[in-house]
């Protein structure tokens, strides 16, 4: 049986797949950072959604990669966690 990491490693040999994977990296990082910050603040999805003025289902879709958050949503999430949003080009 192949693990996910092994599968991805094999597929990365295909330049089109590698490019598509790289293109999605910022979205995956945003998801990861939202989840990590929420957990660090000790908030459930429901609690953060309420604080940010979002529905629980909206936050769930963002965290599971089913939708991409807008900058406005990111700002609301940051405020809901008592944080500020910082976007960088590196």
Secondary structure, 3 states (H helix, E strand, C coil): CCCHHHHHHHHCCCHHHHHHHHHHHHHHHHHHHHHHHHHHCCCCHHHHHHHHCCCHHHHHHHHCCCCCCCHHHHHHHHHHCCCCCCCCCC
